[in-house]
Amino acid sequence: MSETIKPRTSADHGYVLDAQIGFLLRKAYQRNSTIFLDLVPGKLTTTQFSIMHRLAEDGPMSQNLLGRSVAMDGATTKGVVDRLIARDLLATRRDPQDRRRHLVSLTPRGVKLVDEAVEAAIRVTDETLAPLRDREKETLLRLLAKII
């Protein structure tokens, strides 16, 4: 007869999953992502929107700089950019200053979509933070910025 081994529980080690920063951040991100997908037009993912918004704000840039500016690794950036190019939302052209490099930019269709998406993204933020009072919203955003 084999002995049943039981795992230790939070009563034994004190680790409560529902009180952990990673678990709570993931749940908050899932909530935000669901709201984002419901409200933002064009079936954009949050990463696609980030890329397009950065280009709208800062103008054409290299794929490498673009990825770094939105905290994405090179492989992820390439995949996102390629998918947006396939949808005629982004385009690339040679950098006139450095012929070895290509610049990524929004197409006219991409400009139109990101303008619509920004309006929706404002509502996403408002809805995500709706359970909080104004001061709590400011505190949460300040503290999150501090840990990244």
Secondary structure, DSSP 8 states (H G I E B T S, - for coil): ---------HHHH---GGG-HHHHHHHHHHHHHHHHHHHSGGG--HHHHHHHHHHHHH-SEEHHHHHHHTT--HHHHHHHHHHHHHTTSEEEEE-SS-TT-EEEEE-HHHHHHHHHHHHHHHHHHHHHHTTS-HHHHHHHHHHHHHH-
